[in-house]
């Protein structure tokens, strides 16, 4: 069983930056990452990082967002730069722990024009 707690969401102007953090209740065996969901839209992958540090990004955020991980702290961080209004969504922390998937509560990111 894994509990994920997110922080760092908020309101920012276009072109600004936010840093999202997620802390797990225990060490995660496999991937951690971030998904996002805008109202009326399907939840989509933003970025994932494996235990070994390999990363994958959605094409829409590549070059602007950076995902990092601290396994000792059970933590994954998403640094979001050059934010655009289309980045507005609820961002969910994700963890895969021995094949089971876990989700955070979600944190709202709003980017104004």
Secondary structure, 3 states (H helix, E strand, C coil): CCCEEEECCEEEECCCCEEEEEEECCCCCCCEEEEEECCCCCCEEEEEECCCCCEEECCCCCCCEEEEEEHHHCEEEEEECCCCHHHCEEEEEEEEECCEEEECCCEEEEEEC
